[in-house]
Amino acid sequence: MAKTRLFFATDVHGSEVCFRKFLNAGRFYGVKTLILGGDITGKMIVPVVKKADGVYEAKYYGTVHKAKSEDELNKLKRLIRDGGFYPFVTSEDEMKDLANKNVNVDEIFKDLVLDALREWVKLAEERLKPEGIKLYMTGGNDDIPEISEILKSSDYIIDPEGVVVDLDGEHEMISTGYSNITPWKCPRDIGDDELWKIIEKMAKEVKNMKTAVFNFHVPPYDVPPLDYAPELDETLKPIMEGGSGLKMIPVGSKAVRKAIDEYQPLLGLHGHIHEGKGAIKVGRTMCINPGSEYGEGILRGVLITMDKDQVKEYLFTSG
């Protein structure tokens, strides 16, 4: 059988420019399988307020941006979307209602997230169908549950959450975007005991672990640098360690580590920790986290070549 090549990226967090780069990766790198490993949606609304003089204003990263025409407004909205945020075009009166909590901000945010994801699904279908490029795309711990309905509504994109999928007739893949508990109590944060049950259920259906891929958003516990992140105090501020800078600690999942240790699949695909770029073997399992720089509009990814029960090579990409 021919070698299998795939492109994996994760943690685009709603960045329009990163998602478009991801879709282009199949043709650019000559691969027929794309995997987007979780945390696909953004985290915040940016109000774009129409003032009395008709000029739109938005405060973005500490700078006040103004749009005096429809073209400038569209450019401003794209700037915000490329950074992973959601522009909310509104009026001064509506902003007052938001400030007074007369309007449900959570519902506005959810609607913006889901509308943007519908556009991404449509774009992916338009771009990838003609090329015959498969796309596996699932949520991460930051993603609200409702995104699953949109992903599963596609007749082309595959949401592999919680099931075994056949990548190429030889390599099976199991996936989950759930994570162990984080300080931010994200939508898909759960305890390690519960996460283990999800993993174990899928693992029992895998026919051949020697050629299997574990696409788990959270990396295994204590596998530096994949799961090392700054330790936070009770106010969620990073703790400094003497003159050496930030104090780094393992924050990965003990359930995922247990699964890697016990089942020893061929490959582990992970994300979650943006600064955790690396490729480390845990036993025979090659575990990879490409990292993330979505806020700068940079797509980090990894090209992987598999041959039966071997990871022949991998190459980190950035652009």
Steps between C-alpha positions, in 0.01 A plus 500: 500500500619855423623718783239721665570873528285736703504858625401573859433835665310607807396796716411749226251656746279666242777660293366543148843533344631189678201292390540607138869411515403164647261429211773591251749265667365192324580625153815688609659199669351238271305308763152351483426495874458805723437478875399802708539399860280722714443849639376614163281787616588841646463633852370855487275760336640834381223763475511715187286799597331737257532853635260792450712630209472165320860396568558152643744458788655191657757469775729216405821413687499841668468695175186682383428410137259707291311410182343777293378291206360155429836393361682619813240327717555170321878534540456569871278195540756286319779633724300393805411159353860430401597548865247239611234738632144568387402850384158603629366794301271697727370843601574723798152433639549123479836535671322671790258206518796261504665698779177492700463127432171550318637285217631143536866526398548122521229444238653762271840333536358154429320622189816666366707185568255270327444731202876526445540122525223447242697723263816298568322172430365635171843632402668170587252305288549736205880486522562136587232301315639568152849399621380181673668609823350353818451726802464372856393782728390486862460735793735561790439582863439868417228422244132509593303174452278651228782496244462123468159535334648724232798273435281191483258673262769503231493224241875536450675609819543221756466573872686204653414579864445183701521249214749288307565620144698333224759742361631293211403133530792433734509773767207547738453822696314575822437858606377716784509872571420459869764609749586456864384791717668835429496819710255654252230231530453473124192339334670162447706484819432178689672292765773256400288208619223596260747566219650154550156342453456685169842387380463143621166462320656602169821305555309173544377538140844548347606190308875561486672730749834468321366707213251716694493879538378668819373847411454639852488877540669498841853358515608224739607605850864584570637468147708815461475720304161380373303572818717752685339838570548785751373425850229746602413652837147534637445812286607306186823697468822313407736422787860610459786275607797697625706646221419222257166637388163324500450190710399224259304194611332200331129564437411215266253220561585202716227306319666566164838404645351176632350427157832561322691290754256207491395487135820625331343617173715600205435874524355756741374833361458773761463874554346702784833638626591766246861528615540121512638442150694177480518134404579250775486122511310347792600136467443422133241777457609817324308786668490831313377849586558757221422793732296805408557865409150576375499849657780604262323344203766227480387145433718244670461144379679173439537281192509133593584196289394157626592162354308211656608495864766769472505879505755541222546874535342821625563862413377801698366785288435865571356766276 
